[in-house]
């Protein structure tokens, strides 16, 4: 029997500040998105850019939980947290 393909939802993401380049670890919520964050180093507040769904998708190499879940459903993948 073939193994079912799985998509793993990450728990955290390293978000890169677009102003100073420093990185901050953010928890990825399972049921919502993060629309803004304040950099711990430079203090600048960043909001989600147009055409991106959230801060995680825009400024890290990972996808937020809602985007990952939508992708899994479209591709028929099993979801794991």
N, C-alpha and C positions, 0 to 999 in steps of 0.2 A: 504494500500500500504506500503511495507516495506521501511524503511529508508535506503538511500544510505550510505554506509560506507565512511568515510572521513579520509584523512591524512592531518594533519596540518603542514605546513612548518614553523619551528621556525624562529624568526627574529634575535635572538642572541644565543650565546652558551658560556658557561664558559669553557675555555681551560686551562688545567693543564700543566704547564711547566714540561717536563720530567727531567730537570736538578735540579731545586730547589723546585719544588712542588707548587709554587705559582699559583694562578688562575687569569686569565685575561678574561674580557668579550670581545668577538668579534662579530661584525655584520656578519650574514650569507648572502652572496650575493645570489640573486635570480637566476642568470644566469651564475655563474662561481664558481670556487673553489679557496681556499686559499692554496698555496703550501708551504708557510713558514711564520713564525712569530718570532718576537724578544720579549723576555720576558722583561716586564717593571721592574722587580725586579733584576734579575741577569744579564740581558743584553745578554744572550746567544741566538743565532739564531738557530731555529729548522726548519728542512725541513721535508716534508712528508716522512714517512718511506715506504719502499718497501711493497707492498701488501695492502696498504691503499690508498684511493683516494685523501685524503686531510687532512689538519691539524684538521679540525672540526671532521671528522670521526675518526681520530687517537687519539686525546687527549681530547675529551669531550664525554659526554654521549648522544650526539645528532648526527644526520646525516646532511650532507650538502644538499642544495636544489636539485642539480642534482641527488644525490642518492635517496632522498625521492621521487622525481618525477618519477624516473625509477621504484621504488618499487610500487608506486601508479598505474602506467600504467600496470605493470605486474599483479597486484592483482585486477585491475578494480575499484580502489578507486577514489573518487572525491578529488581534490587537493584544499586546502585553504591556503591562506597566512595570 
